[in-house]
């Protein structure tokens, strides 16, 4: 099968569109949250983790990641460089396994 330039351009456009749908480049990481928002979300997350059958090991991993993000944000801007790139990659992978979040990526 021979692919013309126009067909190849269309395929590329479609694939780029899919990538943007999975991880909108300008939205993820732009949300802001107050300390009160974070406190409320933390309480809600603790309740959800207990009710949803998440294992103790999974809760430990979630806490480790959260602690690492907080620690790194105290030392550097985690919204730049390779850190945000890896965070966005992790978010895309989590979306694939069914994690649903609001489009802003913010705290509810």
Biotite code that builds the C-alpha atoms (Angstrom):
import biotite.structure as struc

atoms = struc.array([
    struc.Atom([0.000, 0.000, 0.000], chain_id="A", res_id=1, res_name="UNK", atom_name="CA", element="C"),
    struc.Atom([1.383, 3.357, -0.998], chain_id="A", res_id=2, res_name="UNK", atom_name="CA", element="C"),
    struc.Atom([0.810, 6.325, 1.329], chain_id="A", res_id=3, res_name="UNK", atom_name="CA", element="C"),
    struc.Atom([0.613, 9.748, -0.223], chain_id="A", res_id=4, res_name="UNK", atom_name="CA", element="C"),
    struc.Atom([1.933, 12.887, 1.454], chain_id="A", res_id=5, res_name="UNK", atom_name="CA", element="C"),
    struc.Atom([-1.585, 14.116, 2.147], chain_id="A", res_id=6, res_name="UNK", atom_name="CA", element="C"),
    struc.Atom([-2.629, 10.822, 3.769], chain_id="A", res_id=7, res_name="UNK", atom_name="CA", element="C"),
    struc.Atom([0.543, 10.803, 5.890], chain_id="A", res_id=8, res_name="UNK", atom_name="CA", element="C"),
    struc.Atom([-0.112, 14.416, 6.949], chain_id="A", res_id=9, res_name="UNK", atom_name="CA", element="C"),
    struc.Atom([-3.680, 13.484, 7.935], chain_id="A", res_id=10, res_name="UNK", atom_name="CA", element="C"),
    struc.Atom([-2.484, 10.476, 9.969], chain_id="A", res_id=11, res_name="UNK", atom_name="CA", element="C"),
    struc.Atom([0.056, 12.645, 11.781], chain_id="A", res_id=12, res_name="UNK", atom_name="CA", element="C"),
    struc.Atom([-2.593, 15.292, 12.525], chain_id="A", res_id=13, res_name="UNK", atom_name="CA", element="C"),
    struc.Atom([-4.934, 12.670, 13.963], chain_id="A", res_id=14, res_name="UNK", atom_name="CA", element="C"),
    struc.Atom([-2.231, 11.151, 16.158], chain_id="A", res_id=15, res_name="UNK", atom_name="CA", element="C"),
    struc.Atom([-1.141, 14.544, 17.472], chain_id="A", res_id=16, res_name="UNK", atom_name="CA", element="C"),
    struc.Atom([-4.770, 15.306, 18.254], chain_id="A", res_id=17, res_name="UNK", atom_name="CA", element="C"),
    struc.Atom([-5.044, 12.102, 20.270], chain_id="A", res_id=18, res_name="UNK", atom_name="CA", element="C"),
    struc.Atom([-1.911, 12.952, 22.224], chain_id="A", res_id=19, res_name="UNK", atom_name="CA", element="C"),
    struc.Atom([-3.280, 16.386, 23.082], chain_id="A", res_id=20, res_name="UNK", atom_name="CA", element="C"),
    struc.Atom([-6.560, 14.858, 24.236], chain_id="A", res_id=21, res_name="UNK", atom_name="CA", element="C"),
    struc.Atom([-4.690, 12.506, 26.587], chain_id="A", res_id=22, res_name="UNK", atom_name="CA", element="C"),
    struc.Atom([-2.539, 15.235, 28.099], chain_id="A", res_id=23, res_name="UNK", atom_name="CA", element="C"),
    struc.Atom([-3.548, 18.783, 27.216], chain_id="A", res_id=24, res_name="UNK", atom_name="CA", element="C"),
    struc.Atom([-0.166, 20.533, 27.314], chain_id="A", res_id=25, res_name="UNK", atom_name="CA", element="C"),
    struc.Atom([-1.356, 23.866, 28.639], chain_id="A", res_id=26, res_name="UNK", atom_name="CA", element="C"),
    struc.Atom([-3.782, 22.607, 31.274], chain_id="A", res_id=27, res_name="UNK", atom_name="CA", element="C"),
    struc.Atom([-1.992, 20.037, 33.407], chain_id="A", res_id=28, res_name="UNK", atom_name="CA", element="C"),
    struc.Atom([0.095, 21.639, 36.127], chain_id="A", res_id=29, res_name="UNK", atom_name="CA", element="C"),
    struc.Atom([-1.627, 25.032, 35.866], chain_id="A", res_id=30, res_name="UNK", atom_name="CA", element="C"),
    struc.Atom([-4.175, 24.550, 38.650], chain_id="A", res_id=31, res_name="UNK", atom_name="CA", element="C"),
    struc.Atom([-3.719, 26.391, 41.927], chain_id="A", res_id=32, res_name="UNK", atom_name="CA", element="C"),
    struc.Atom([-4.869, 25.280, 45.369], chain_id="A", res_id=33, res_name="UNK", atom_name="CA", element="C"),
    struc.Atom([-4.993, 27.055, 48.707], chain_id="A", res_id=34, res_name="UNK", atom_name="CA", element="C"),
    struc.Atom([-3.734, 25.404, 51.888], chain_id="A", res_id=35, res_name="UNK", atom_name="CA", element="C"),
    struc.Atom([-7.373, 24.886, 52.874], chain_id="A", res_id=36, res_name="UNK", atom_name="CA", element="C"),
    struc.Atom([-8.075, 23.183, 49.539], chain_id="A", res_id=37, res_name="UNK", atom_name="CA", element="C"),
    struc.Atom([-5.120, 20.846, 50.063], chain_id="A", res_id=38, res_name="UNK", atom_name="CA", element="C"),
    struc.Atom([-6.174, 20.065, 53.640], chain_id="A", res_id=39, res_name="UNK", atom_name="CA", element="C"),
    struc.Atom([-9.745, 19.274, 52.543], chain_id="A", res_id=40, res_name="UNK", atom_name="CA", element="C"),
    struc.Atom([-8.541, 17.147, 49.625], chain_id="A", res_id=41, res_name="UNK", atom_name="CA", element="C"),
    struc.Atom([-6.158, 15.275, 51.941], chain_id="A", res_id=42, res_name="UNK", atom_name="CA", element="C"),
    struc.Atom([-8.978, 14.344, 54.289], chain_id="A", res_id=43, res_name="UNK", atom_name="CA", element="C"),
    struc.Atom([-11.127, 13.272, 51.360], chain_id="A", res_id=44, res_name="UNK", atom_name="CA", element="C"),
    struc.Atom([-8.271, 11.222, 49.843], chain_id="A", res_id=45, res_name="UNK", atom_name="CA", element="C"),
    struc.Atom([-7.663, 9.443, 53.163], chain_id="A", res_id=46, res_name="UNK", atom_name="CA", element="C"),
    struc.Atom([-11.327, 8.497, 53.354], chain_id="A", res_id=47, res_name="UNK", atom_name="CA", element="C"),
    struc.Atom([-11.380, 7.286, 49.729], chain_id="A", res_id=48, res_name="UNK", atom_name="CA", element="C"),
    struc.Atom([-8.231, 5.205, 50.174], chain_id="A", res_id=49, res_name="UNK", atom_name="CA", element="C"),
    struc.Atom([-9.762, 3.408, 53.150], chain_id="A", res_id=50, res_name="UNK", atom_name="CA", element="C"),
    struc.Atom([-13.082, 2.738, 51.445], chain_id="A", res_id=51, res_name="UNK", atom_name="CA", element="C"),
    struc.Atom([-11.936, 1.682, 47.996], chain_id="A", res_id=52, res_name="UNK", atom_name="CA", element="C"),
    struc.Atom([-9.982, -1.430, 48.873], chain_id="A", res_id=53, res_name="UNK", atom_name="CA", element="C"),
    struc.Atom([-6.577, 0.116, 48.289], chain_id="A", res_id=54, res_name="UNK", atom_name="CA", element="C"),
    struc.Atom([-3.907, -2.041, 49.900], chain_id="A", res_id=55, res_name="UNK", atom_name="CA", element="C"),
    struc.Atom([-1.579, -0.820, 52.637], chain_id="A", res_id=56, res_name="UNK", atom_name="CA", element="C"),
    struc.Atom([1.338, -1.110, 50.216], chain_id="A", res_id=57, res_name="UNK", atom_name="CA", element="C"),
    struc.Atom([-0.466, 1.030, 47.640], chain_id="A", res_id=58, res_name="UNK", atom_name="CA", element="C"),
    struc.Atom([-1.286, 3.631, 50.296], chain_id="A", res_id=59, res_name="UNK", atom_name="CA", element="C"),
    struc.Atom([2.397, 3.628, 51.256], chain_id="A", res_id=60, res_name="UNK", atom_name="CA", element="C"),
    struc.Atom([3.420, 4.259, 47.659], chain_id="A", res_id=61, res_name="UNK", atom_name="CA", element="C"),
    struc.Atom([0.887, 7.072, 47.304], chain_id="A", res_id=62, res_name="UNK", atom_name="CA", element="C"),
    struc.Atom([2.250, 8.669, 50.495], chain_id="A", res_id=63, res_name="UNK", atom_name="CA", element="C"),
    struc.Atom([5.850, 8.250, 49.317], chain_id="A", res_id=64, res_name="UNK", atom_name="CA", element="C"),
    struc.Atom([5.114, 9.971, 46.022], chain_id="A", res_id=65, res_name="UNK", atom_name="CA", element="C"),
    struc.Atom([3.255, 12.780, 47.755], chain_id="A", res_id=66, res_name="UNK", atom_name="CA", element="C"),
    struc.Atom([6.088, 13.285, 50.256], chain_id="A", res_id=67, res_name="UNK", atom_name="CA", element="C"),
    struc.Atom([8.656, 13.300, 47.455], chain_id="A", res_id=68, res_name="UNK", atom_name="CA", element="C"),
    struc.Atom([6.685, 15.900, 45.482], chain_id="A", res_id=69, res_name="UNK", atom_name="CA", element="C"),
    struc.Atom([6.349, 18.137, 48.542], chain_id="A", res_id=70, res_name="UNK", atom_name="CA", element="C"),
    struc.Atom([10.044, 17.760, 49.384], chain_id="A", res_id=71, res_name="UNK", atom_name="CA", element="C"),
    struc.Atom([11.157, 18.475, 45.837], chain_id="A", res_id=72, res_name="UNK", atom_name="CA", element="C"),
    struc.Atom([8.887, 21.521, 45.612], chain_id="A", res_id=73, res_name="UNK", atom_name="CA", element="C"),
    struc.Atom([10.607, 22.956, 48.700], chain_id="A", res_id=74, res_name="UNK", atom_name="CA", element="C"),
    struc.Atom([13.981, 22.678, 46.949], chain_id="A", res_id=75, res_name="UNK", atom_name="CA", element="C"),
    struc.Atom([13.139, 23.587, 43.361], chain_id="A", res_id=76, res_name="UNK", atom_name="CA", element="C"),
    struc.Atom([10.328, 24.482, 40.990], chain_id="A", res_id=77, res_name="UNK", atom_name="CA", element="C"),
    struc.Atom([8.772, 21.134, 40.082], chain_id="A", res_id=78, res_name="UNK", atom_name="CA", element="C"),
    struc.Atom([6.830, 22.814, 37.275], chain_id="A", res_id=79, res_name="UNK", atom_name="CA", element="C"),
    struc.Atom([9.884, 23.021, 35.055], chain_id="A", res_id=80, res_name="UNK", atom_name="CA", element="C"),
    struc.Atom([12.479, 20.761, 33.522], chain_id="A", res_id=81, res_name="UNK", atom_name="CA", element="C"),
    struc.Atom([12.391, 17.004, 33.608], chain_id="A", res_id=82, res_name="UNK", atom_name="CA", element="C"),
    struc.Atom([10.278, 16.800, 36.768], chain_id="A", res_id=83, res_name="UNK", atom_name="CA", element="C"),
    struc.Atom([7.122, 18.216, 35.162], chain_id="A", res_id=84, res_name="UNK", atom_name="CA", element="C"),
    struc.Atom([7.768, 16.104, 32.092], chain_id="A", res_id=85, res_name="UNK", atom_name="CA", element="C"),
    struc.Atom([7.846, 12.942, 34.219], chain_id="A", res_id=86, res_name="UNK", atom_name="CA", element="C"),
    struc.Atom([4.779, 14.066, 36.189], chain_id="A", res_id=87, res_name="UNK", atom_name="CA", element="C"),
    struc.Atom([2.844, 14.575, 32.950], chain_id="A", res_id=88, res_name="UNK", atom_name="CA", element="C"),
    struc.Atom([3.969, 11.159, 31.714], chain_id="A", res_id=89, res_name="UNK", atom_name="CA", element="C"),
    struc.Atom([2.790, 9.545, 34.964], chain_id="A", res_id=90, res_name="UNK", atom_name="CA", element="C"),
    struc.Atom([-0.540, 11.389, 34.699], chain_id="A", res_id=91, res_name="UNK", atom_name="CA", element="C"),
    struc.Atom([-1.010, 10.115, 31.136], chain_id="A", res_id=92, res_name="UNK", atom_name="CA", element="C"),
    struc.Atom([-0.297, 6.541, 32.241], chain_id="A", res_id=93, res_name="UNK", atom_name="CA", element="C"),
    struc.Atom([-2.727, 6.835, 35.162], chain_id="A", res_id=94, res_name="UNK", atom_name="CA", element="C"),
    struc.Atom([-5.438, 8.100, 32.812], chain_id="A", res_id=95, res_name="UNK", atom_name="CA", element="C"),
    struc.Atom([-4.932, 4.988, 30.698], chain_id="A", res_id=96, res_name="UNK", atom_name="CA", element="C"),
    struc.Atom([-5.743, 2.724, 33.658], chain_id="A", res_id=97, res_name="UNK", atom_name="CA", element="C"),
    struc.Atom([-8.913, 4.588, 34.454], chain_id="A", res_id=98, res_name="UNK", atom_name="CA", element="C"),
    struc.Atom([-8.067, 7.487, 36.716], chain_id="A", res_id=99, res_name="UNK", atom_name="CA", element="C"),
    struc.Atom([-10.577, 10.254, 36.129], chain_id="A", res_id=100, res_name="UNK", atom_name="CA", element="C"),
    struc.Atom([-9.638, 13.775, 37.118], chain_id="A", res_id=101, res_name="UNK", atom_name="CA", element="C"),
    struc.Atom([-11.062, 17.138, 36.351], chain_id="A", res_id=102, res_name="UNK", atom_name="CA", element="C"),
    struc.Atom([-9.577, 18.823, 33.275], chain_id="A", res_id=103, res_name="UNK", atom_name="CA", element="C"),
    struc.Atom([-7.730, 21.470, 35.270], chain_id="A", res_id=104, res_name="UNK", atom_name="CA", element="C"),
    struc.Atom([-5.922, 18.829, 37.310], chain_id="A", res_id=105, res_name="UNK", atom_name="CA", element="C"),
    struc.Atom([-6.895, 20.792, 40.390], chain_id="A", res_id=106, res_name="UNK", atom_name="CA", element="C"),
    struc.Atom([-8.123, 19.894, 43.816], chain_id="A", res_id=107, res_name="UNK", atom_name="CA", element="C"),
    struc.Atom([-11.861, 19.398, 44.163], chain_id="A", res_id=108, res_name="UNK", atom_name="CA", element="C"),
])
